[in-house]
Amino acid sequence: MLLKIKKRSDICSSEITPEPIYHDRRRFMQQSGRLAMAGLGLMLAGCSQEGEAISQKAQVDTMPSQPGPQWLKKQVLEFIPNVYTTNEVLTPHKDVTTYNNFYEFGTGKGDPVRNAHSLKTDPWSVVVEGEVAKPGRYHLEDILKPHAMEERIYRLRCVEAWSMVIPWIGIPLANILKQFEPTSKARFVEFTTLYDPEQMPGQRSSFASLDWPYVEALRIDEAMHPLTLMATGLYGDILPNQNGAPFRLVVPWKYGFKSIKSIVKIRLTEQQPATTWEASAPQEYGFYANVNPAVDHPRWSQKYERRLPGTLLSPNRIETQPFNGYGEEVADLYKGMDLTRFY
Ligand code: MTE
């Protein structure tokens, strides 16, 4: 199922994709009809141009170009392909960007794409506070600029028992956190989503089922794990607003609700933070939220999932894997813990 994590030193310069080459390649692929092959989600090793072309530029012919800051677009388009990949079929771009959970824009799966297009993501600043040597309010550009963008193709397993395979682009969270120099007291990292009821209709709804702003958190060793990503793009472009622009967390071995969107605050703490879903229903949603087919949600089974896209008649049901298939990489983080208690 896996595949590989490349080290910086394994990456050949031919894999770094400047914007004009990306567009040339995009044109080339459209002309030569290779998109169908890309849709197979083929995994390619090595440093060949062939590998680059097929890697994940699937369905680019139907992708709208995302509006957003030019500096970010430029940086995202220079992503290093295939840093972590899978041989599974990619979920089509259309499903990734129209079937979403982003309750700030409504609780229906189609609400985020309908309502999030007007979210202003530029300028964007992020407050960093707590157990760090360098707290402050940072421009997003200053946080992201020092880092190379990597392509990571990960499974996303929602606690609601649907799943996708998404070609993210982003930066390992560890690299971002190290910039702020966490102190020895930093045991957890808390993230907060933008609170702006004027722009986010779900936050002004009297039917809102959650307390705003949305907050999530990780233990520091989870945050520093090489799989944990701060995503800034998907499918070769910056993130659409409905997917959490301008940057969001992606923790592939945990249920999707841990992967918080549109982050405006990062706080390092000594105590375990209270998180939104756990606070709303602690008997249903735990702090850890590791994907675990052996621990059912009180109202439904977690043994299987619907890999999207599917239909009512053909739901594309597959077995759920412990840690969403990333056990080899992350199970050690939880050695000795009772995962039925710490769900
Ligand atoms: N982040 C915020 N701020 N608000 C949300 O409602 N939903 C979570 C997570 N991050 C959510 C959020 C859930 S339940 C899931 S499954 C994923 O986002 C979905 O990400 P996607 O819409 O990009 O597939």
Residues whose N, C-alpha, C, O or C-beta is under 5 A from the ligand:
A	BS01	MTE	V96 Y99 N100 N101 F102 Y103 E104 C158 T193 Y214 Q242 N243 G256 F257 S259 I260 K261
